[in-house]
Amino acid sequence: MPTVIVSLVVVAILVLAIVQLRRDKKAGKPLCGGQCSNCPNGALCASQRKAENESL
């Protein structure tokens, strides 16, 4: 019985994390959580987000 409870808690945490990631993506926030200006791959990330926004 405790295994089932722990499993449900883990699944609930995963679902909440996925929901939060989807909300952040829809809001245009970078998924890495960092600042693109300090990132060596910032230009790639910014151009990808720009292309996604133009396609909407």
mmCIF entry with sequence, helices, sheets and N, C-alpha, C, O atoms, coordinates in Angstrom:
data_MODEL
# 
_entry.id   MODEL 
# 
_entity.id                         1 
_entity.type                       polymer 
_entity.pdbx_number_of_molecules   1 
# 
_entity_poly.entity_id                      1 
_entity_poly.type                           'polypeptide(L)' 
_entity_poly.nstd_linkage                   no 
_entity_poly.nstd_monomer                   no 
_entity_poly.pdbx_seq_one_letter_code       MPTVIVSLVVVAILVLAIVQLRRDKKAGKPLCGGQCSNCPNGALCASQRKAENESL 
_entity_poly.pdbx_seq_one_letter_code_can   MPTVIVSLVVVAILVLAIVQLRRDKKAGKPLCGGQCSNCPNGALCASQRKAENESL 
_entity_poly.pdbx_strand_id                 A 
# 
loop_
_entity_poly_seq.entity_id 
_entity_poly_seq.num 
_entity_poly_seq.mon_id 
_entity_poly_seq.hetero 
1 1  MET n 
1 2  PRO n 
1 3  THR n 
1 4  VAL n 
1 5  ILE n 
1 6  VAL n 
1 7  SER n 
1 8  LEU n 
1 9  VAL n 
1 10 VAL n 
1 11 VAL n 
1 12 ALA n 
1 13 ILE n 
1 14 LEU n 
1 15 VAL n 
1 16 LEU n 
1 17 ALA n 
1 18 ILE n 
1 19 VAL n 
1 20 GLN n 
1 21 LEU n 
1 22 ARG n 
1 23 ARG n 
1 24 ASP n 
1 25 LYS n 
1 26 LYS n 
1 27 ALA n 
1 28 GLY n 
1 29 LYS n 
1 30 PRO n 
1 31 LEU n 
1 32 CYS n 
1 33 GLY n 
1 34 GLY n 
1 35 GLN n 
1 36 CYS n 
1 37 SER n 
1 38 ASN n 
1 39 CYS n 
1 40 PRO n 
1 41 ASN n 
1 42 GLY n 
1 43 ALA n 
1 44 LEU n 
1 45 CYS n 
1 46 ALA n 
1 47 SER n 
1 48 GLN n 
1 49 ARG n 
1 50 LYS n 
1 51 ALA n 
1 52 GLU n 
1 53 ASN n 
1 54 GLU n 
1 55 SER n 
1 56 LEU n 
# 
_struct_asym.id          A 
_struct_asym.entity_id   1 
# 
loop_
_struct_conf.conf_type_id 
_struct_conf.id 
_struct_conf.pdbx_PDB_helix_id 
_struct_conf.beg_label_comp_id 
_struct_conf.beg_label_asym_id 
_struct_conf.beg_label_seq_id 
_struct_conf.pdbx_beg_PDB_ins_code 
_struct_conf.end_label_comp_id 
_struct_conf.end_label_asym_id 
_struct_conf.end_label_seq_id 
_struct_conf.pdbx_end_PDB_ins_code 
_struct_conf.beg_auth_comp_id 
_struct_conf.beg_auth_asym_id 
_struct_conf.beg_auth_seq_id 
_struct_conf.end_auth_comp_id 
_struct_conf.end_auth_asym_id 
_struct_conf.end_auth_seq_id 
_struct_conf.pdbx_PDB_helix_class 
_struct_conf.details 
_struct_conf.pdbx_PDB_helix_length 
HELX_P HELX_P1 AA1 PRO A 2  ? LYS A 26 ? PRO A 2  LYS A 26 1 ? 25 
HELX_P HELX_P2 AA2 CYS A 36 ? ASN A 38 ? CYS A 36 ASN A 38 5 ? 3  
HELX_P HELX_P3 AA3 GLY A 42 ? SER A 55 ? GLY A 42 SER A 55 1 ? 14 
# 
_struct_conf_type.id          HELX_P 
_struct_conf_type.criteria    ? 
_struct_conf_type.reference   ? 
# 
loop_
_atom_site.group_PDB 
_atom_site.id 
_atom_site.type_symbol 
_atom_site.label_atom_id 
_atom_site.label_alt_id 
_atom_site.label_comp_id 
_atom_site.label_asym_id 
_atom_site.label_entity_id 
_atom_site.label_seq_id 
_atom_site.pdbx_PDB_ins_code 
_atom_site.Cartn_x 
_atom_site.Cartn_y 
_atom_site.Cartn_z 
_atom_site.occupancy 
_atom_site.B_iso_or_equiv 
_atom_site.pdbx_formal_charge 
_atom_site.auth_seq_id 
_atom_site.auth_comp_id 
_atom_site.auth_asym_id 
_atom_site.auth_atom_id 
_atom_site.pdbx_PDB_model_num 
ATOM 1   N N  . MET A 1 1  ? 0.812  -1.207 0.000   1.00 0.00 ? 1  MET A N  1 
ATOM 2   C CA . MET A 1 1  ? 0.000  0.000  0.000   1.00 0.00 ? 1  MET A CA 1 
ATOM 3   C C  . MET A 1 1  ? 0.856  1.273  0.000   1.00 0.00 ? 1  MET A C  1 
ATOM 4   O O  . MET A 1 1  ? 0.528  2.211  -0.727  1.00 0.00 ? 1  MET A O  1 
ATOM 5   N N  . PRO A 1 2  ? 1.940  1.343  0.785   1.00 0.00 ? 2  PRO A N  1 
ATOM 6   C CA . PRO A 1 2  ? 2.770  2.556  0.754   1.00 0.00 ? 2  PRO A CA 1 
ATOM 7   C C  . PRO A 1 2  ? 3.396  2.797  -0.623  1.00 0.00 ? 2  PRO A C  1 
ATOM 8   O O  . PRO A 1 2  ? 3.624  3.943  -1.012  1.00 0.00 ? 2  PRO A O  1 
ATOM 9   N N  . THR A 1 3  ? 3.672  1.721  -1.356  1.00 0.00 ? 3  THR A N  1 
ATOM 10  C CA . THR A 1 3  ? 4.255  1.873  -2.686  1.00 0.00 ? 3  THR A CA 1 
ATOM 11  C C  . THR A 1 3  ? 3.286  2.577  -3.620  1.00 0.00 ? 3  THR A C  1 
ATOM 12  O O  . THR A 1 3  ? 3.702  3.395  -4.441  1.00 0.00 ? 3  THR A O  1 
ATOM 13  N N  . VAL A 1 4  ? 2.027  2.276  -3.509  1.00 0.00 ? 4  VAL A N  1 
ATOM 14  C CA . VAL A 1 4  ? 1.012  2.911  -4.343  1.00 0.00 ? 4  VAL A CA 1 
ATOM 15  C C  . VAL A 1 4  ? 0.918  4.398  -4.024  1.00 0.00 ? 4  VAL A C  1 
ATOM 16  O O  . VAL A 1 4  ? 0.807  5.220  -4.933  1.00 0.00 ? 4  VAL A O  1 
ATOM 17  N N  . ILE A 1 5  ? 0.959  4.741  -2.772  1.00 0.00 ? 5  ILE A N  1 
ATOM 18  C CA . ILE A 1 5  ? 0.869  6.145  -2.357  1.00 0.00 ? 5  ILE A CA 1 
ATOM 19  C C  . ILE A 1 5  ? 2.083  6.926  -2.860  1.00 0.00 ? 5  ILE A C  1 
ATOM 20  O O  . ILE A 1 5  ? 1.944  8.031  -3.384  1.00 0.00 ? 5  ILE A O  1 
ATOM 21  N N  . VAL A 1 6  ? 3.262  6.349  -2.700  1.00 0.00 ? 6  VAL A N  1 
ATOM 22  C CA . VAL A 1 6  ? 4.489  7.013  -3.169  1.00 0.00 ? 6  VAL A CA 1 
ATOM 23  C C  . VAL A 1 6  ? 4.446  7.160  -4.685  1.00 0.00 ? 6  VAL A C  1 
ATOM 24  O O  . VAL A 1 6  ? 4.842  8.198  -5.215  1.00 0.00 ? 6  VAL A O  1 
ATOM 25  N N  . SER A 1 7  ? 3.976  6.146  -5.379  1.00 0.00 ? 7  SER A N  1 
ATOM 26  C CA . SER A 1 7  ? 3.878  6.208  -6.836  1.00 0.00 ? 7  SER A CA 1 
ATOM 27  C C  . SER A 1 7  ? 2.925  7.307  -7.276  1.00 0.00 ? 7  SER A C  1 
ATOM 28  O O  . SER A 1 7  ? 3.218  8.036  -8.224  1.00 0.00 ? 7  SER A O  1 
ATOM 29  N N  . LEU A 1 8  ? 1.808  7.435  -6.611  1.00 0.00 ? 8  LEU A N  1 
ATOM 30  C CA . LEU A 1 8  ? 0.846  8.488  -6.946  1.00 0.00 ? 8  LEU A CA 1 
ATOM 31  C C  . LEU A 1 8  ? 1.429  9.881  -6.712  1.00 0.00 ? 8  LEU A C  1 
ATOM 32  O O  . LEU A 1 8  ? 1.189  10.801 -7.494  1.00 0.00 ? 8  LEU A O  1 
ATOM 33  N N  . VAL A 1 9  ? 2.187  10.026 -5.643  1.00 0.00 ? 9  VAL A N  1 
ATOM 34  C CA . VAL A 1 9  ? 2.827  11.318 -5.363  1.00 0.00 ? 9  VAL A CA 1 
ATOM 35  C C  . VAL A 1 9  ? 3.840  11.649 -6.452  1.00 0.00 ? 9  VAL A C  1 
ATOM 36  O O  . VAL A 1 9  ? 3.899  12.790 -6.910  1.00 0.00 ? 9  VAL A O  1 
ATOM 37  N N  . VAL A 1 10 ? 4.629  10.682 -6.868  1.00 0.00 ? 10 VAL A N  1 
ATOM 38  C CA . VAL A 1 10 ? 5.629  10.899 -7.918  1.00 0.00 ? 10 VAL A CA 1 
ATOM 39  C C  . VAL A 1 10 ? 4.949  11.258 -9.237  1.00 0.00 ? 10 VAL A C  1 
ATOM 40  O O  . VAL A 1 10 ? 5.388  12.173 -9.932  1.00 0.00 ? 10 VAL A O  1 
ATOM 41  N N  . VAL A 1 11 ? 3.899  10.555 -9.577  1.00 0.00 ? 11 VAL A N  1 
ATOM 42  C CA . VAL A 1 11 ? 3.163  10.846 -10.814 1.00 0.00 ? 11 VAL A CA 1 
ATOM 43  C C  . VAL A 1 11 ? 2.556  12.249 -10.753 1.00 0.00 ? 11 VAL A C  1 
ATOM 44  O O  . VAL A 1 11 ? 2.585  12.977 -11.745 1.00 0.00 ? 11 VAL A O  1 
ATOM 45  N N  . ALA A 1 12 ? 2.018  12.628 -9.622  1.00 0.00 ? 12 ALA A N  1 
ATOM 46  C CA . ALA A 1 12 ? 1.439  13.964 -9.474  1.00 0.00 ? 12 ALA A CA 1 
ATOM 47  C C  . ALA A 1 12 ? 2.500  15.049 -9.661  1.00 0.00 ? 12 ALA A C  1 
ATOM 48  O O  . ALA A 1 12 ? 2.237  16.067 -10.300 1.00 0.00 ? 12 ALA A O  1 
ATOM 49  N N  . ILE A 1 13 ? 3.679  14.841 -9.116  1.00 0.00 ? 13 ILE A N  1 
ATOM 50  C CA . ILE A 1 13 ? 4.772  15.807 -9.272  1.00 0.00 ? 13 ILE A CA 1 
ATOM 51  C C  . ILE A 1 13 ? 5.184  15.914 -10.735 1.00 0.00 ? 13 ILE A C  1 
ATOM 52  O O  . ILE A 1 13 ? 5.421  17.015 -11.233 1.00 0.00 ? 13 ILE A O  1 
ATOM 53  N N  . LEU A 1 14 ? 5.269  14.786 -11.424 1.00 0.00 ? 14 LEU A N  1 
ATOM 54  C CA . LEU A 1 14 ? 5.624  14.804 -12.843 1.00 0.00 ? 14 LEU A CA 1 
ATOM 55  C C  . LEU A 1 14 ? 4.577  15.532 -13.677 1.00 0.00 ? 14 LEU A C  1 
ATOM 56  O O  . LEU A 1 14 ? 4.921  16.301 -14.575 1.00 0.00 ? 14 LEU A O  1 
ATOM 57  N N  . VAL A 1 15 ? 3.321  15.296 -13.389 1.00 0.00 ? 15 VAL A N  1 
ATOM 58  C CA . VAL A 1 15 ? 2.256  15.974 -14.128 1.00 0.00 ? 15 VAL A CA 1 
ATOM 59  C C  . VAL A 1 15 ? 2.320  17.483 -13.897 1.00 0.00 ? 15 VAL A C  1 
ATOM 60  O O  . VAL A 1 15 ? 2.169  18.260 -14.840 1.00 0.00 ? 15 VAL A O  1 
ATOM 61  N N  . LEU A 1 16 ? 2.539  17.895 -12.672 1.00 0.00 ? 16 LEU A N  1 
ATOM 62  C CA . LEU A 1 16 ? 2.647  19.324 -12.381 1.00 0.00 ? 16 LEU A CA 1 
ATOM 63  C C  . LEU A 1 16 ? 3.846  19.951 -13.083 1.00 0.00 ? 16 LEU A C  1 
ATOM 64  O O  . LEU A 1 16 ? 3.759  21.082 -13.563 1.00 0.00 ? 16 LEU A O  1 
ATOM 65  N N  . ALA A 1 17 ? 4.955  19.236 -13.149 1.00 0.00 ? 17 ALA A N  1 
ATOM 66  C CA . ALA A 1 17 ? 6.144  19.754 -13.837 1.00 0.00 ? 17 ALA A CA 1 
ATOM 67  C C  . ALA A 1 17 ? 5.876  19.915 -15.332 1.00 0.00 ? 17 ALA A C  1 
ATOM 68  O O  . ALA A 1 17 ? 6.277  20.915 -15.927 1.00 0.00 ? 17 ALA A O  1 
ATOM 69  N N  . ILE A 1 18 ? 5.207  18.948 -15.938 1.00 0.00 ? 18 ILE A N  1 
ATOM 70  C CA . ILE A 1 18 ? 4.900  19.025 -17.364 1.00 0.00 ? 18 ILE A CA 1 
ATOM 71  C C  . ILE A 1 18 ? 3.938  20.172 -17.651 1.00 0.00 ? 18 ILE A C  1 
ATOM 72  O O  . ILE A 1 18 ? 4.102  20.887 -18.640 1.00 0.00 ? 18 ILE A O  1 
ATOM 73  N N  . VAL A 1 19 ? 2.946  20.350 -16.802 1.00 0.00 ? 19 VAL A N  1 
ATOM 74  C CA . VAL A 1 19 ? 2.001  21.455 -16.974 1.00 0.00 ? 19 VAL A CA 1 
ATOM 75  C C  . VAL A 1 19 ? 2.734  22.792 -16.893 1.00 0.00 ? 19 VAL A C  1 
ATOM 76  O O  . VAL A 1 19 ? 2.468  23.696 -17.686 1.00 0.00 ? 19 VAL A O  1 
ATOM 77  N N  . GLN A 1 20 ? 3.642  22.919 -15.954 1.00 0.00 ? 20 GLN A N  1 
ATOM 78  C CA . GLN A 1 20 ? 4.396  24.170 -15.800 1.00 0.00 ? 20 GLN A CA 1 
ATOM 79  C C  . GLN A 1 20 ? 5.282  24.426 -17.022 1.00 0.00 ? 20 GLN A C  1 
ATOM 80  O O  . GLN A 1 20 ? 5.382  25.565 -17.481 1.00 0.00 ? 20 GLN A O  1 
ATOM 81  N N  . LEU A 1 21 ? 5.919  23.394 -17.548 1.00 0.00 ? 21 LEU A N  1 
ATOM 82  C CA . LEU A 1 21 ? 6.753  23.560 -18.738 1.00 0.00 ? 21 LEU A CA 1 
ATOM 83  C C  . LEU A 1 21 ? 5.924  24.003 -19.943 1.00 0.00 ? 21 LEU A C  1 
ATOM 84  O O  . LEU A 1 21 ? 6.365  24.845 -20.725 1.00 0.00 ? 21 LEU A O  1 
ATOM 85  N N  . ARG A 1 22 ? 4.741  23.445 -20.092 1.00 0.00 ? 22 ARG A N  1 
ATOM 86  C CA . ARG A 1 22 ? 3.873  23.831 -21.210 1.00 0.00 ? 22 ARG A CA 1 
ATOM 87  C C  . ARG A 1 22 ? 3.418  25.279 -21.074 1.00 0.00 ? 22 ARG A C  1 
ATOM 88  O O  . ARG A 1 22 ? 3.364  26.011 -22.063 1.00 0.00 ? 22 ARG A O  1 
ATOM 89  N N  . ARG A 1 23 ? 3.091  25.692 -19.850 1.00 0.00 ? 23 ARG A N  1 
ATOM 90  C CA . ARG A 1 23 ? 2.680  27.091 -19.627 1.00 0.00 ? 23 ARG A CA 1 
ATOM 91  C C  . ARG A 1 23 ? 3.822  28.049 -19.952 1.00 0.00 ? 23 ARG A C  1 
ATOM 92  O O  . ARG A 1 23 ? 3.619  29.081 -20.593 1.00 0.00 ? 23 ARG A O  1 
ATOM 93  N N  . ASP A 1 24 ? 5.026  27.694 -19.502 1.00 0.00 ? 24 ASP A N  1 
ATOM 94  C CA . ASP A 1 24 ? 6.190  28.542 -19.779 1.00 0.00 ? 24 ASP A CA 1 
ATOM 95  C C  . ASP A 1 24 ? 6.460  28.637 -21.274 1.00 0.00 ? 24 ASP A C  1 
ATOM 96  O O  . ASP A 1 24 ? 6.788  29.711 -21.779 1.00 0.00 ? 24 ASP A O  1 
ATOM 97  N N  . LYS A 1 25 ? 6.324  27.521 -21.985 1.00 0.00 ? 25 LYS A N  1 
ATOM 98  C CA . LYS A 1 25 ? 6.572  27.534 -23.421 1.00 0.00 ? 25 LYS A CA 1 
ATOM 99  C C  . LYS A 1 25 ? 5.547  28.408 -24.131 1.00 0.00 ? 25 LYS A C  1 
ATOM 100 O O  . LYS A 1 25 ? 5.902  29.171 -25.030 1.00 0.00 ? 25 LYS A O  1 
ATOM 101 N N  . LYS A 1 26 ? 4.288  28.307 -23.741 1.00 0.00 ? 26 LYS A N  1 
ATOM 102 C CA . LYS A 1 26 ? 3.246  29.135 -24.358 1.00 0.00 ? 26 LYS A CA 1 
ATOM 103 C C  . LYS A 1 26 ? 3.472  30.612 -24.059 1.00 0.00 ? 26 LYS A C  1 
ATOM 104 O O  . LYS A 1 26 ? 3.123  31.470 -24.869 1.00 0.00 ? 26 LYS A O  1 
ATOM 105 N N  . ALA A 1 27 ? 4.053  30.912 -22.899 1.00 0.00 ? 27 ALA A N  1 
ATOM 106 C CA . ALA A 1 27 ? 4.318  32.299 -22.520 1.00 0.00 ? 27 ALA A CA 1 
ATOM 107 C C  . ALA A 1 27 ? 5.578  32.846 -23.180 1.00 0.00 ? 27 ALA A C  1 
ATOM 108 O O  . ALA A 1 27 ? 5.878  34.033 -23.056 1.00 0.00 ? 27 ALA A O  1 
ATOM 109 N N  . GLY A 1 28 ? 6.323  31.981 -23.887 1.00 0.00 ? 28 GLY A N  1 
ATOM 110 C CA . GLY A 1 28 ? 7.528  32.429 -24.576 1.00 0.00 ? 28 GLY A CA 1 
ATOM 111 C C  . GLY A 1 28 ? 8.772  32.457 -23.716 1.00 0.00 ? 28 GLY A C  1 
ATOM 112 O O  . GLY A 1 28 ? 9.788  33.027 -24.114 1.00 0.00 ? 28 GLY A O  1 
ATOM 113 N N  . LYS A 1 29 ? 8.711  31.859 -22.556 1.00 0.00 ? 29 LYS A N  1 
ATOM 114 C CA . LYS A 1 29 ? 9.881  31.822 -21.685 1.00 0.00 ? 29 LYS A CA 1 
ATOM 115 C C  . LYS A 1 29 ? 10.835 30.731 -22.155 1.00 0.00 ? 29 LYS A C  1 
ATOM 116 O O  . LYS A 1 29 ? 10.388 29.694 -22.644 1.00 0.00 ? 29 LYS A O  1 
ATOM 117 N N  . PRO A 1 30 ? 12.147 30.948 -22.016 1.00 0.00 ? 30 PRO A N  1 
ATOM 118 C CA . PRO A 1 30 ? 13.083 29.893 -22.388 1.00 0.00 ? 30 PRO A CA 1 
ATOM 119 C C  . PRO A 1 30 ? 12.940 28.705 -21.438 1.00 0.00 ? 30 PRO A C  1 
ATOM 120 O O  . PRO A 1 30 ? 12.811 28.882 -20.227 1.00 0.00 ? 30 PRO A O  1 
ATOM 121 N N  . LEU A 1 31 ? 12.965 27.510 -21.989 1.00 0.00 ? 31 LEU A N  1 
ATOM 122 C CA . LEU A 1 31 ? 12.763 26.320 -21.172 1.00 0.00 ? 31 LEU A CA 1 
ATOM 123 C C  . LEU A 1 31 ? 13.954 26.019 -20.265 1.00 0.00 ? 31 LEU A C  1 
ATOM 124 O O  . LEU A 1 31 ? 13.811 25.322 -19.260 1.00 0.00 ? 31 LEU A O  1 
ATOM 125 N N  . CYS A 1 32 ? 15.121 26.541 -20.615 1.00 0.00 ? 32 CYS A N  1 
ATOM 126 C CA . CYS A 1 32 ? 16.298 26.271 -19.785 1.00 0.00 ? 32 CYS A CA 1 
ATOM 127 C C  . CYS A 1 32 ? 16.272 27.109 -18.510 1.00 0.00 ? 32 CYS A C  1 
ATOM 128 O O  . CYS A 1 32 ? 16.952 26.769 -17.541 1.00 0.00 ? 32 CYS A O  1 
ATOM 129 N N  . GLY A 1 33 ? 15.506 28.189 -18.492 1.00 0.00 ? 33 GLY A N  1 
ATOM 130 C CA . GLY A 1 33 ? 15.401 29.024 -17.310 1.00 0.00 ? 33 GLY A CA 1 
ATOM 131 C C  . GLY A 1 33 ? 16.502 30.060 -17.197 1.00 0.00 ? 33 GLY A C  1 
ATOM 132 O O  . GLY A 1 33 ? 16.528 30.844 -16.249 1.00 0.00 ? 33 GLY A O  1 
ATOM 133 N N  . GLY A 1 34 ? 17.404 30.065 -18.152 1.00 0.00 ? 34 GLY A N  1 
ATOM 134 C CA . GLY A 1 34 ? 18.525 31.002 -18.091 1.00 0.00 ? 34 GLY A CA 1 
ATOM 135 C C  . GLY A 1 34 ? 18.251 32.264 -18.886 1.00 0.00 ? 34 GLY A C  1 
ATOM 136 O O  . GLY A 1 34 ? 17.150 32.489 -19.388 1.00 0.00 ? 34 GLY A O  1 
ATOM 137 N N  . GLN A 1 35 ? 19.285 33.073 -18.983 1.00 0.00 ? 35 GLN A N  1 
ATOM 138 C CA . GLN A 1 35 ? 19.199 34.303 -19.757 1.00 0.00 ? 35 GLN A CA 1 
ATOM 139 C C  . GLN A 1 35 ? 19.989 34.096 -21.041 1.00 0.00 ? 35 GLN A C  1 
ATOM 140 O O  . GLN A 1 35 ? 21.166 33.739 -20.999 1.00 0.00 ? 35 GLN A O  1 
ATOM 141 N N  . CYS A 1 36 ? 19.354 34.317 -22.166 1.00 0.00 ? 36 CYS A N  1 
ATOM 142 C CA . CYS A 1 36 ? 19.990 34.063 -23.453 1.00 0.00 ? 36 CYS A CA 1 
ATOM 143 C C  . CYS A 1 36 ? 21.214 34.947 -23.674 1.00 0.00 ? 36 CYS A C  1 
ATOM 144 O O  . CYS A 1 36 ? 22.123 34.557 -24.406 1.00 0.00 ? 36 CYS A O  1 
ATOM 145 N N  . SER A 1 37 ? 21.257 36.120 -23.062 1.00 0.00 ? 37 SER A N  1 
ATOM 146 C CA . SER A 1 37 ? 22.391 37.015 -23.259 1.00 0.00 ? 37 SER A CA 1 
ATOM 147 C C  . SER A 1 37 ? 23.682 36.440 -22.673 1.00 0.00 ? 37 SER A C  1 
ATOM 148 O O  . SER A 1 37 ? 24.768 36.791 -23.134 1.00 0.00 ? 37 SER A O  1 
ATOM 149 N N  . ASN A 1 38 ? 23.588 35.574 -21.677 1.00 0.00 ? 38 ASN A N  1 
ATOM 150 C CA . ASN A 1 38 ? 24.769 34.975 -21.062 1.00 0.00 ? 38 ASN A CA 1 
ATOM 151 C C  . ASN A 1 38 ? 25.059 33.568 -21.569 1.00 0.00 ? 38 ASN A C  1 
ATOM 152 O O  . ASN A 1 38 ? 26.016 32.935 -21.123 1.00 0.00 ? 38 ASN A O  1 
ATOM 153 N N  . CYS A 1 39 ? 24.260 33.082 -22.476 1.00 0.00 ? 39 CYS A N  1 
ATOM 154 C CA . CYS A 1 39 ? 24.369 31.704 -22.942 1.00 0.00 ? 39 CYS A CA 1 
ATOM 155 C C  . CYS A 1 39 ? 25.156 31.643 -24.245 1.00 0.00 ? 39 CYS A C  1 
ATOM 156 O O  . CYS A 1 39 ? 24.922 32.461 -25.134 1.00 0.00 ? 39 CYS A O  1 
ATOM 157 N N  . PRO A 1 40 ? 26.088 30.691 -24.384 1.00 0.00 ? 40 PRO A N  1 
ATOM 158 C CA . PRO A 1 40 ? 26.822 30.565 -25.638 1.00 0.00 ? 40 PRO A CA 1 
ATOM 159 C C  . PRO A 1 40 ? 25.915 30.167 -26.818 1.00 0.00 ? 40 PRO A C  1 
ATOM 160 O O  . PRO A 1 40 ? 26.255 30.436 -27.970 1.00 0.00 ? 40 PRO A O  1 
ATOM 161 N N  . ASN A 1 41 ? 24.804 29.549 -26.548 1.00 0.00 ? 41 ASN A N  1 
ATOM 162 C CA . ASN A 1 41 ? 23.861 29.167 -27.602 1.00 0.00 ? 41 ASN A CA 1 
ATOM 163 C C  . ASN A 1 41 ? 22.648 30.092 -27.636 1.00 0.00 ? 41 ASN A C  1 
ATOM 164 O O  . ASN A 1 41 ? 21.606 29.721 -28.177 1.00 0.00 ? 41 ASN A O  1 
ATOM 165 N N  . GLY A 1 42 ? 22.767 31.270 -27.074 1.00 0.00 ? 42 GLY A N  1 
ATOM 166 C CA . GLY A 1 42 ? 21.657 32.202 -26.991 1.00 0.00 ? 42 GLY A CA 1 
ATOM 167 C C  . GLY A 1 42 ? 21.104 32.609 -28.341 1.00 0.00 ? 42 GLY A C  1 
ATOM 168 O O  . GLY A 1 42 ? 19.895 32.794 -28.480 1.00 0.00 ? 42 GLY A O  1 
ATOM 169 N N  . ALA A 1 43 ? 21.962 32.751 -29.338 1.00 0.00 ? 43 ALA A N  1 
ATOM 170 C CA . ALA A 1 43 ? 21.502 33.138 -30.677 1.00 0.00 ? 43 ALA A CA 1 
ATOM 171 C C  . ALA A 1 43 ? 20.637 32.049 -31.287 1.00 0.00 ? 43 ALA A C  1 
ATOM 172 O O  . ALA A 1 43 ? 19.649 32.345 -31.958 1.00 0.00 ? 43 ALA A O  1 
ATOM 173 N N  . LEU A 1 44 ? 20.993 30.806 -31.065 1.00 0.00 ? 44 LEU A N  1 
ATOM 174 C CA . LEU A 1 44 ? 20.206 29.690 -31.600 1.00 0.00 ? 44 LEU A CA 1 
ATOM 175 C C  . LEU A 1 44 ? 18.841 29.639 -30.941 1.00 0.00 ? 44 LEU A C  1 
ATOM 176 O O  . LEU A 1 44 ? 17.829 29.454 -31.616 1.00 0.00 ? 44 LEU A O  1 
ATOM 177 N N  . CYS A 1 45 ? 18.809 29.797 -29.656 1.00 0.00 ? 45 CYS A N  1 
ATOM 178 C CA . CYS A 1 45 ? 17.561 29.739 -28.897 1.00 0.00 ? 45 CYS A CA 1 
ATOM 179 C C  . CYS A 1 45 ? 16.648 30.894 -29.300 1.00 0.00 ? 45 CYS A C  1 
ATOM 180 O O  . CYS A 1 45 ? 15.451 30.695 -29.505 1.00 0.00 ? 45 CYS A O  1 
ATOM 181 N N  . ALA A 1 46 ? 17.195 32.080 -29.411 1.00 0.00 ? 46 ALA A N  1 
ATOM 182 C CA . ALA A 1 46 ? 16.401 33.257 -29.747 1.00 0.00 ? 46 ALA A CA 1 
ATOM 183 C C  . ALA A 1 46 ? 15.835 33.152 -31.157 1.00 0.00 ? 46 ALA A C  1 
ATOM 184 O O  . ALA A 1 46 ? 14.688 33.534 -31.393 1.00 0.00 ? 46 ALA A O  1 
ATOM 185 N N  . SER A 1 47 ? 16.625 32.640 -32.096 1.00 0.00 ? 47 SER A N  1 
ATOM 186 C CA . SER A 1 47 ? 16.122 32.530 -33.465 1.00 0.00 ? 47 SER A CA 1 
ATOM 187 C C  . SER A 1 47 ? 15.024 31.476 -33.559 1.00 0.00 ? 47 SER A C  1 
ATOM 188 O O  . SER A 1 47 ? 14.079 31.629 -34.332 1.00 0.00 ? 47 SER A O  1 
ATOM 189 N N  . GLN A 1 48 ? 15.144 30.422 -32.784 1.00 0.00 ? 48 GLN A N  1 
ATOM 190 C CA . GLN A 1 48 ? 14.113 29.380 -32.787 1.00 0.00 ? 48 GLN A CA 1 
ATOM 191 C C  . GLN A 1 48 ? 12.807 29.925 -32.216 1.00 0.00 ? 48 GLN A C  1 
ATOM 192 O O  . GLN A 1 48 ? 11.740 29.676 -32.776 1.00 0.00 ? 48 GLN A O  1 
ATOM 193 N N  . ARG A 1 49 ? 12.877 30.668 -31.106 1.00 0.00 ? 49 ARG A N  1 
ATOM 194 C CA . ARG A 1 49 ? 11.667 31.246 -30.523 1.00 0.00 ? 49 ARG A CA 1 
ATOM 195 C C  . ARG A 1 49 ? 11.030 32.253 -31.467 1.00 0.00 ? 49 ARG A C  1 
ATOM 196 O O  . ARG A 1 49 ? 9.805  32.333 -31.561 1.00 0.00 ? 49 ARG A O  1 
ATOM 197 N N  . LYS A 1 50 ? 11.868 33.029 -32.175 1.00 0.00 ? 50 LYS A N  1 
ATOM 198 C CA . LYS A 1 50 ? 11.351 34.008 -33.119 1.00 0.00 ? 50 LYS A CA 1 
ATOM 199 C C  . LYS A 1 50 ? 10.588 33.303 -34.245 1.00 0.00 ? 50 LYS A C  1 
ATOM 200 O O  . LYS A 1 50 ? 9.514  33.751 -34.647 1.00 0.00 ? 50 LYS A O  1 
ATOM 201 N N  . ALA A 1 51 ? 11.140 32.212 -34.745 1.00 0.00 ? 51 ALA A N  1 
ATOM 202 C CA . ALA A 1 51 ? 10.467 31.450 -35.822 1.00 0.00 ? 51 ALA A CA 1 
ATOM 203 C C  . ALA A 1 51 ? 9.157  30.858 -35.340 1.00 0.00 ? 51 ALA A C  1 
ATOM 204 O O  . ALA A 1 51 ? 8.177  30.841 -36.085 1.00 0.00 ? 51 ALA A O  1 
ATOM 205 N N  . GLU A 1 52 ? 9.122  30.374 -34.112 1.00 0.00 ? 52 GLU A N  1 
ATOM 206 C CA . GLU A 1 52 ? 7.894  29.810 -33.557 1.00 0.00 ? 52 GLU A CA 1 
ATOM 207 C C  . GLU A 1 52 ? 6.818  30.881 -33.407 1.00 0.00 ? 52 GLU A C  1 
ATOM 208 O O  . GLU A 1 52 ? 5.646  30.630 -33.688 1.00 0.00 ? 52 GLU A O  1 
ATOM 209 N N  . ASN A 1 53 ? 7.211  32.066 -32.967 1.00 0.00 ? 53 ASN A N  1 
ATOM 210 C CA . ASN A 1 53 ? 6.246  33.148 -32.777 1.00 0.00 ? 53 ASN A CA 1 
ATOM 211 C C  . ASN A 1 53 ? 5.697  33.644 -34.113 1.00 0.00 ? 53 ASN A C  1 
ATOM 212 O O  . ASN A 1 53 ? 4.531  34.029 -34.195 1.00 0.00 ? 53 ASN A O  1 
ATOM 213 N N  . GLU A 1 54 ? 6.522  33.640 -35.155 1.00 0.00 ? 54 GLU A N  1 
ATOM 214 C CA . GLU A 1 54 ? 6.062  34.096 -36.463 1.00 0.00 ? 54 GLU A CA 1 
ATOM 215 C C  . GLU A 1 54 ? 5.095  33.108 -37.090 1.00 0.00 ? 54 GLU A C  1 
ATOM 216 O O  . GLU A 1 54 ? 4.221  33.504 -37.862 1.00 0.00 ? 54 GLU A O  1 
ATOM 217 N N  . SER A 1 55 ? 5.239  31.817 -36.767 1.00 0.00 ? 55 SER A N  1 
ATOM 218 C CA . SER A 1 55 ? 4.372  30.808 -37.362 1.00 0.00 ? 55 SER A CA 1 
ATOM 219 C C  . SER A 1 55 ? 2.982  30.799 -36.718 1.00 0.00 ? 55 SER A C  1 
ATOM 220 O O  . SER A 1 55 ? 2.055  30.205 -37.269 1.00 0.00 ? 55 SER A O  1 
ATOM 221 N N  . LEU A 1 56 ? 2.827  31.444 -35.568 1.00 0.00 ? 56 LEU A N  1 
ATOM 222 C CA . LEU A 1 56 ? 1.529  31.472 -34.889 1.00 0.00 ? 56 LEU A CA 1 
ATOM 223 C C  . LEU A 1 56 ? 0.675  32.489 -35.486 1.00 0.00 ? 56 LEU A C  1 
ATOM 224 O O  . LEU A 1 56 ? -0.463 32.671 -35.055 1.00 0.00 ? 56 LEU A O  1 
# 
